[in-house]
Amino acid sequence: MNCLVCKSGKMIDSIETYFAKLNGGYVIIENVPCKKCEQCGEILFSASTIEKIEDLLEMYKKVYSKIFIIDYQKAA
């Protein structure tokens, strides 16, 4: 699959960190599977991964803290 942004880079399987601002704090989700462009670095998460991220954010939104760091592999 070619990159949707630069059009010439190849998308390869990778693991990245996802950052979100939530309730005045931040959630950092580590080890999230994705596709990443070898050329420009563009990151693409699958629909199922986005759904799991949204579920995690909804769960942690109920517990207030300034910073949460979650390991995707252990939480999903």
matplotlib code that plots the C-alpha trace (Angstrom):
import matplotlib.pyplot as plt

x = [0.0, 1.3, 1.1, -2.0, 0.0, 3.2, 1.9, 5.3, 6.2, 5.4, 3.2, 4.8, 3.6, 4.8, 4.2, 3.6, 2.5, -0.9, -1.4, -4.8, -5.9, -8.7, -10.5, -7.7, -5.1, -3.3, -3.5, -0.5, -1.2, 2.0, 2.7, -0.3, -0.2, -0.3, 0.9, 3.7, 5.1, 8.8, 9.3, 7.4, 6.4, 2.7, 0.8, -2.4, -4.4, -6.9, -10.6, -10.5, -7.5, -9.3, -12.3, -10.2, -8.5, -11.9, -13.0, -9.8, -10.3, -13.9, -12.9, -10.2, -12.3, -14.2, -11.1, -9.6, -5.8, -3.4, -1.5, -2.4, 0.1, -1.5, 0.2, -2.1, -1.0, -1.9, -5.1, -6.8]
y = [0.0, 3.4, 6.4, 8.5, 11.7, 11.6, 9.0, 7.4, 5.9, 2.4, 1.8, -0.7, -2.3, -0.3, 0.5, 4.1, 6.2, 7.9, 11.2, 12.7, 15.7, 14.7, 16.6, 19.1, 16.3, 14.1, 10.4, 8.7, 5.2, 3.4, 0.5, 1.1, -0.9, 1.1, 1.5, 4.1, 5.5, 4.7, 8.0, 10.8, 9.1, 9.5, 7.2, 5.3, 3.5, 0.8, 1.3, -1.4, 0.2, 3.6, 1.9, 0.4, 3.8, 5.5, 2.8, 3.3, 7.1, 6.8, 4.5, 6.8, 10.0, 9.0, 8.9, 12.4, 12.8, 15.1, 12.3, 8.7, 6.4, 3.2, 0.3, -0.6, -4.2, -4.8, -2.7, -3.7]
z = [0.0, -0.9, 1.4, 1.1, 1.8, -0.2, -2.7, -3.2, 0.2, 1.2, 4.3, 6.6, 9.9, 12.9, 16.5, 17.6, 20.6, 20.5, 22.4, 23.3, 25.4, 27.7, 30.5, 30.8, 31.1, 28.7, 27.8, 26.3, 24.8, 24.0, 21.6, 19.3, 16.1, 12.9, 9.3, 8.9, 5.7, 5.1, 3.3, 5.1, 8.4, 8.0, 10.4, 9.7, 12.3, 11.3, 12.1, 14.7, 16.4, 16.5, 18.1, 20.8, 21.4, 21.7, 24.2, 26.2, 26.2, 27.3, 30.1, 31.4, 30.9, 34.0, 36.2, 36.3, 36.4, 34.6, 32.8, 32.0, 30.3, 28.9, 27.2, 24.2, 24.1, 27.7, 27.8, 24.4]

ax = plt.figure().add_subplot(projection="3d")
ax.plot(x, y, z, "-o")
ax.set_aspect("equal")
plt.show()
